[in-house]
Amino acid sequence: MSGQRSLAGHEAAPSKRLSVAHSIIGVSRGRPASDFYPTPAHVTEALLARETFTGTVWEPACGDGAMSRILEQKLPHCRILSTDINNYGFGQPGVDFLKTHLTVDGIITNPPFRLANEFAVHSLECAAKVALFLRLQFLEGTRRYCFFRESPLKRVYVFSRRVSLDRNGIKETPNRGMMAFAWFVFDKNYRGPPQLDWILQNENKPCNHEMTDDSAPA
């Protein structure tokens, strides 16, 4: 991107960002029902660097396999089950997660946000340990209050830098993350209040103590 920006382009940016944000959460007008947003590798790697999984791990919204490939690489001791309701050329297509009842050891997925509630509830019906990559805003809402109070939420890992997601894996324009995301980890064997932690790429770098707004992706 050029270092020079026109005033007109700058003024249009908020509308463009809002459109992309609406698309990601599934409310944009004319959005194809089958589009998807592959999970960047570093997102899955960050989870697996902090949490352990054993046995059979299910990725029920595998898309093109972006997350499943990392799971297969980083969890060689696990059996990775990859399914999706649509066919994106990876895993087993035609599997409606919300209508499929399997008992597995773990579920790790980036669900469609419009179905986040349903995925969270059904995941806990199928697995003892669940990790969902969701908007941080999932913490809000009166409907989810009771869910969180009754669920075995273990930890929320907040991404300090906003994560950029590309529709169907196609990077059409420079995409600066517009929404805050986090990993929500549920564990039926956990006892205690939920814990909060942060994930920062290149976290070995010295901290910026000036508290400037550096939430945008690098």
N, C-alpha and C positions, 0 to 999 in steps of 0.2 A: 504494500500500500504506500502511496506517495506520502511524503511528510507534509505536503500542503493539502489542506482540506477547504473546499468552498463553503461559504456560509450556508448556501442552499442545501448542500449535502449534509452538513452538520445538523441543520434543523430537521432534516428528514430522518435522521438516525433513530430518535426515540420511537417513531412509528414503526420503523423496520425492526428494531429490537423487540417491540411489543408483539409484532406479528410472529417472529420466530419463537418467542416465549410461549405464545398461545399455541403454536404448532406443537411444541414439545410436550405440553401438558394435554394435548388432544382436544382443544376447543377452537382451533382456527377454522374459518369458513372454507369449505372445499377441500379440506385435508383428506387424502386418500386413507381409507380404513386400514390398509395393509402396510402403511409406511412404518418405519422403525428407526431407532437411534442406537447404533452400536455403541457399546461401552468401551471407552478408551482403555488400552492395556494397563496403564498405570493405576487406574481406579481399582481394578481387580487385584493387581499385584499388591496394592497398599493394604487391602483387606487381608490377604493371605499372609502378609508379613506380620499381622497382628492377631489373627485368629486361627485356630486349628480345626480341621475337619477330618472325619474318618468315615469309613464305610462307603455307602452309596450317596453321592451328591447329585442332586437334580437341578438342572438349569431349564426351567419350564417356559422361558421366553427367549430362546437361544438366538433367534434372528439368523444372522450369517455366521454365527459361531465365534464372534469376537471375544466373548467372555469364556465360553466353553474351552476354547483353545488354550487360554491361560490356565484354566482349572486343570486341564489334562497335563499341562506342562509342570505346574507347580504342585499338583496333588497326585503324583504317580502311584501312591498307595491306595487311592480311592477309585471307585468305579464312577465315572461321570456319565450321567444320563442327560441327553440334550433333546428337548422337544420344543415345538412351537405350533401354534394353531395355523400359521401360514407357512408356505414353503419358500424359504430363502436360500435353499441349496445346502443346508447344513442340518444335521440331526434328523429327528423323526418328525415330519410335518403332519398336520391334521389332528394334532392332540390339543384339545381344549382343556387347559390346566384346571379351570374352575369346575369342570365336569369329570375330572379324572381323579380317582382316589387310589393313591399308592402310599405305601409306608416306606420312607427312606430315612437315612440318618441325617441328611442335611439338604437344605435348599439355598441356593445362591442365585440371585437374579436381579435384573433391572426391569421391573414390570411396567406395563403401560400405566402412566400416572392416573388416568381416569379410572383404572381398575385397581389402584393401589390398596384401597381398603379390602376389597375382595381377595386380592392376592395375599395380603397379610394374614387374614383370617384363615384362608384355606391352606396356606403354607404351614401354619401351626397345627392344622389338623393332620398334616402328612409327615411332618419332620420334627425331631427334637431340637434341632438347631437351624435357625433361619437367618440369612443375611439379605436384606433388601436395599438396593441402591435407589434412594428416593430424594425428592426435594426436601430440604430442611423444613419447609412449611408443613410437611406431614405431621409435625409435632402439634400443630394447631388443630382446633376444631372441637366443638362440643360432642360430636358423634364419636370422635376418637378418644375423648377423655376416658370413657369407661373401658374402651379397648386397652388403652395403655395401663390403666389401673389394674386390670385383670390379666394382662399378658406378661410373659416372662422376659420383658425387655432388659437386656443385659448392658448394652453399651450403644452410644450414638457417636460415630466418628464423623466429625464435621470437616469438610474440605475447606481449608483456609483460602485457597485460590479456587475460584469458580471453574467448574468443569465445562469444557466446550463439547457439545454433542452435534453431530452432523447427520441430517436426515438421510436415511438409507446408505450411510457411510460415504456420501458424496460431499466433499468440501467445496462448495460452490463459491463462497465468499469468505474473507477473513471473519472468523466466528469467535467473538469474545463472549465468554460465558455470561449469561444474564441472570441466572438463578443459582441460589446456593443449594448444594447437594450434600448428602451424608449417607453413610452406611448405617442402617438400623439392624443391630444384631440381637436376636432373641435366642434364649437358651433355656430349655425346660429344666435343666439341671442347676441353673443359677439361682442363688438365693440372695436377696438384698435389693437395694434401690438401684435404678439405672445409673450408669456412669457416663460421663461426658469426656470425650477426648477429641483431638484435632489431628488432621492429616495435612501435611505441607510437603509438596514436592521439593526436593533439594533441602530437606529439613536440617541437614548438617551445617548449612550456612548460618552465620551469626544472625541472631534475631534483630529485627528492625524495631528499636525502642522508641522511634518517633511516632508510632501509632498512626502512620499515614495509611490511606486507603489503598491497599495493594491486593484487593480481593480478585481483581481481574486476572485471567490466565496469563502465564508468561509467554 
